[in-house]
Amino acid sequence: MTTKDVLYTLRTKAGLSQDALAEKVYVTRQAVSRWETGETVPGTETLKLLSNLFNVSINTLLGSPQKLICQCCGMPLEDEIIGRNADGSLNEEYCKWCYADGTYTYSDMDDLIDVCVTHMVDENFTEEQARAYMKQVLPTLDYWKRYGELSDDGQFEAFKTKLIGEINDLNVEGMPKLTRLNALVGSYVNLEYRLPSGMKAKFLDDSTTYLGNQLESEFGGDRCFGVLANMDFILICTYAAGGADPELVLYKKR
């Protein structure tokens, strides 16, 4: 699709007239009309406004001329998994797992490789092959090439270490000691729990990136512990394979 087709599709899908869109991005209706006929394309600042309005990348608005990949883990980027800056705008350099709300979530390349490899192994790709591939690719990506410039001098890692200590100090029966927290996108881990009243509720935001991990229960069986946390809360639950039959163990404000 070209820019004119993308803008027309997004505008009509959102139920906006040309006048209404023009008002939202501070241009005239005639400017919107010229975009949709292909006479002109929006300028850089207007593209940023349109990106925020429609929740799509500028690359998408321009007809996807580039194949975007995360400059931390190498994952191909689609609009749904692009990371966000502190102001909520999309950052087309990173995925949600590697960059969330203006924070880089990985400072150790080996930790990132360990996480990625578990999702790459299949009948055509062994763990050894996946690990070798990641060790070759990651050093070529912008984040790791510029790590000294982009890193936060260990502040986020210090926060994760503190959070791990807080979680372990809860001494949840049957849950082994937590040693690592990974970035997890809310839509993948936002389970629905049955409350004592019989009602069901979710506690997370699908679009937010959290820190968490899955741990095997010391009691054995097929249920696992799930740990999720951020600056505001700690959530611990158990569930069966695939997140089935979740039970909330603890939800604690920090």
Sequence and secondary structure as in RCSB ss.txt:
>XXXX:A:sequence
MTTKDVLYTLRTKAGLSQDALAEKVYVTRQAVSRWETGETVPGTETLKLLSNLFNVSINTLLGSPQKLICQCCGM
PLEDEIIGRNADGSLNEEYCKWCYADGTYTYSDMDDLIDVCVTHMVDENFTEEQARAYMKQVLPTLDYWKRYGEL
SDDGQFEAFKTKLIGEINDLNVEGMPKLTRLNALVGSYVNLEYRLPSGMKAKFLDDSTTYLGNQLESEFGGDRCF
GVLANMDFILICTYAAGGADPELVLYKKR
>XXXX:A:secstr
  HHHHHHHHHHHTT  HHHHHHHTT  HHHHHHHHHTS    HHHHHHHHHHHT  HHHHTT  S  B TTT  
B  GGGEEE TTS EEEEEETTTEETTEE    HHHHHHHHHHHH BTTB HHHHHHHHHHHGGGSHHHHTHHHH
  TTHHHHHHHHHHHHHHTT  TT       EEEEHHHH   EE TTS EE  S TT EEEEEEEE TT SS EE
EEEE SSEEEEEEE GGG S EEEEEEE 
